[in-house]
Amino acid sequence: MKTPRKSRRVPRLPSLLVLVVILLGASVAQFLENGELTWHKDVLQQAREFLYSFSNPSQPSAPSQNSALQYDMAGRAIAVTDGDTFTLRLANQRDFRIRLFGIDTPESDQAFGRAAGRALTDRILGKDVFIVLEDVDNYGRLVATVFTEEGNINLSLVEEGLAWWYRDFAADYRELADAESAARASRSGLWQDNNPMPPWEWRRR
């Protein structure tokens, strides 16, 4: 007697893999139409539309002090990787890795690296957070400005001297530039060192 064959279940693609496939498809379509491959606002808009498809009507309202904020996602911060990366869980239990836009915190083995991680943990872990999507990076993370009831988290880390303004990726964001200048002047956080090494240089070495 033949042994019954086990049915094969087709695995479901992870959310981020689906997102990457959609973005790649959008880029290919753009290349075929315009003769060039770019990752500008039109592709980012398609990413937003993908994320909106997972929206939940019960998601929290924007923070009271940012009532005019038009955010793209909202959920709960369930894990913090380091000073500028965390995991967001939506109301429908889908998870996304979020990279804070426009800033770069010290690596964990740099001075103030662990302090930056603790600061982000204190600000967001277990709390409702509100995401304004800016980009998607090469690792498939959503790059975003993050808000809580306390305000702009990206900006607050720079203000306290726990992050650099990431000028290569946010050259036009003068608020971050001014916050870094003020932190330098007051020798806050990592600026206590006369010549702190930016994390992008640390990673190169």
C-alpha positions as CSV (number, residue, x, y, z in Angstrom):
1,M,0.0,0.0,0.0
2,K,1.3,3.4,-0.9
3,T,2.1,5.8,1.8
4,P,-0.1,8.9,1.5
5,R,1.8,11.9,0.2
6,K,2.0,14.8,2.6
7,S,0.5,18.0,1.2
8,R,3.0,20.7,0.7
9,R,2.1,24.0,2.3
10,V,3.2,27.1,0.4
11,P,5.2,29.4,2.8
12,R,3.9,32.9,3.1
13,L,6.4,35.6,2.2
14,P,7.5,37.9,5.0
15,S,6.1,41.3,5.0
16,L,9.4,43.0,4.3
17,L,10.2,40.7,1.5
18,V,6.9,41.5,-0.1
19,L,7.7,45.2,0.4
20,V,11.1,44.8,-1.3
21,V,9.5,43.0,-4.3
22,I,6.9,45.7,-4.7
23,L,9.6,48.4,-4.6
24,L,11.7,46.5,-7.0
25,G,8.8,46.1,-9.4
26,A,8.0,49.8,-9.1
27,S,11.6,50.7,-10.0
28,V,11.7,48.4,-13.0
29,A,8.4,49.9,-14.3
30,Q,9.9,53.4,-13.8
31,F,13.1,52.4,-15.7
32,L,11.1,51.0,-18.6
33,E,9.0,54.1,-18.7
34,N,11.6,56.8,-18.2
35,G,14.8,55.1,-19.1
36,E,16.4,55.5,-15.7
37,L,16.3,53.8,-12.4
38,T,15.6,56.0,-9.4
39,W,14.2,55.7,-5.8
40,H,12.4,59.0,-5.6
41,K,9.1,60.1,-4.1
42,D,6.9,58.2,-6.6
43,V,8.5,54.9,-5.5
44,L,8.2,55.9,-1.9
45,Q,4.6,56.7,-2.4
46,Q,4.0,53.1,-3.6
47,A,5.7,51.9,-0.4
48,R,3.2,54.1,1.6
49,E,0.3,52.6,-0.3
50,F,1.6,49.1,0.5
51,L,1.8,50.0,4.2
52,Y,-1.7,51.6,4.1
53,S,-3.0,48.3,3.0
54,F,-2.2,47.0,6.4
55,S,-3.7,49.9,8.3
56,N,-6.1,49.3,11.1
57,P,-9.0,51.6,12.0
58,S,-8.3,51.1,15.6
59,Q,-4.8,52.6,15.5
60,P,-4.1,55.4,18.0
61,S,-4.6,59.0,17.2
62,A,-1.6,61.3,16.6
63,P,0.0,62.7,19.8
64,S,-1.9,65.6,21.2
65,Q,1.0,68.1,20.8
66,N,1.3,66.9,17.1
67,S,-2.4,66.8,16.3
68,A,-1.7,68.1,12.8
69,L,0.8,65.4,12.1
70,Q,0.1,63.3,9.0
71,Y,1.8,60.0,9.9
72,D,2.0,56.9,7.8
73,M,2.0,54.2,10.4
74,A,1.3,53.8,14.1
75,G,1.9,51.0,16.4
76,R,3.8,49.7,19.5
77,A,7.6,49.6,19.8
78,I,8.3,46.1,20.9
79,A,12.1,45.9,20.6
80,V,15.1,48.2,20.4
81,T,18.2,47.1,18.6
82,D,20.4,50.1,19.2
83,G,20.2,53.9,19.4
84,D,18.6,54.3,16.0
85,T,16.8,51.1,15.1
86,F,13.8,49.3,16.6
87,T,10.9,47.0,15.7
88,L,7.4,48.4,15.3
89,R,4.3,46.1,15.7
90,L,1.1,47.3,14.0
91,A,-2.3,46.6,15.4
92,N,-2.7,43.6,13.0
93,Q,0.5,42.1,14.5
94,R,2.7,42.8,11.5
95,D,6.2,43.8,12.5
96,F,8.5,46.3,10.7
97,R,12.1,47.3,11.4
98,I,12.4,51.0,11.7
99,R,15.6,53.1,11.2
100,L,15.5,56.6,12.5
101,F,15.8,59.1,9.7
102,G,18.5,61.8,9.6
103,I,20.5,60.7,12.6
104,D,23.3,58.3,13.4
105,T,24.0,57.1,16.9
106,P,27.3,55.8,18.2
107,E,28.0,52.1,17.7
108,S,27.6,50.0,20.8
109,D,31.3,49.7,21.3
110,Q,31.8,53.5,20.9
111,A,31.5,55.9,23.8
112,F,27.8,56.8,24.4
113,G,26.7,53.9,22.2
114,R,25.0,52.1,25.0
115,A,23.7,55.3,26.4
116,A,22.0,56.1,23.1
117,G,20.4,52.6,23.1
118,R,19.1,53.1,26.6
119,A,17.8,56.5,25.7
120,L,15.8,55.2,22.8
121,T,14.5,52.3,24.9
122,D,13.3,54.7,27.6
123,R,11.6,56.9,25.0
124,I,9.7,54.3,23.0
125,L,9.8,50.7,24.2
126,G,6.3,49.5,25.0
127,K,4.8,52.8,23.9
128,D,2.6,53.9,21.0
129,V,4.8,55.5,18.3
130,F,3.9,57.4,15.1
131,I,5.9,57.0,12.0
132,V,6.5,59.4,9.1
133,L,8.0,57.4,6.4
134,E,11.0,58.9,4.6
135,D,12.7,56.1,2.7
136,V,13.6,52.4,2.6
137,D,17.2,51.5,3.1
138,N,19.4,48.9,1.5
139,Y,18.6,46.4,4.4
140,G,14.9,46.7,3.8
141,R,14.3,48.8,6.9
142,L,11.8,51.6,6.8
143,V,13.6,54.9,7.4
144,A,11.4,57.3,9.3
145,T,10.9,60.2,11.6
146,V,9.4,58.9,14.9
147,F,7.0,60.6,17.2
148,T,5.5,59.8,20.6
149,E,3.5,61.9,23.1
150,E,6.9,63.5,24.1
151,G,7.6,64.7,20.5
152,N,10.1,64.1,17.8
153,I,12.4,61.2,19.0
154,N,15.0,61.7,16.2
155,L,15.4,65.3,17.1
156,S,15.5,64.7,20.9
157,L,18.5,62.3,20.6
158,V,20.5,64.9,18.7
159,E,19.5,67.6,21.2
160,E,20.9,65.5,24.1
161,G,24.2,64.8,22.3
162,L,23.4,61.1,21.8
163,A,23.3,61.2,18.0
164,W,24.9,62.9,15.1
165,W,23.0,64.8,12.4
166,Y,23.4,62.4,9.4
167,R,24.1,65.1,7.0
168,D,24.8,62.9,4.0
169,F,21.1,61.7,4.1
170,A,19.4,64.7,5.6
171,A,21.3,67.7,4.3
172,D,18.2,69.9,4.1
173,Y,16.9,69.2,7.7
174,R,18.2,72.3,9.4
175,E,16.4,71.5,12.6
176,L,18.7,68.5,13.1
177,A,21.7,70.6,12.1
178,D,20.8,73.3,14.6
179,A,20.2,70.7,17.4
180,E,23.7,69.3,16.8
181,S,25.3,72.7,16.9
182,A,23.5,73.5,20.2
183,A,24.6,70.1,21.7
184,R,28.2,70.8,20.6
185,A,28.2,74.2,22.2
186,S,26.9,72.9,25.5
187,R,29.2,69.8,25.3
188,S,26.2,67.5,25.9
189,G,26.6,63.8,25.7
190,L,29.2,62.6,23.2
191,W,30.3,66.2,22.6
192,Q,32.1,66.0,26.0
193,D,34.9,64.5,23.9
194,N,36.9,67.1,22.1
195,N,37.0,65.1,18.9
196,P,34.4,62.3,18.9
197,M,34.5,59.9,15.9
198,P,31.3,59.8,13.8
199,P,29.9,56.2,13.7
200,W,30.1,56.1,9.8
201,E,33.9,56.6,10.2
202,W,34.0,54.1,13.0
203,R,32.3,51.5,10.8
204,R,34.8,52.1,8.0
205,R,37.7,51.4,10.3
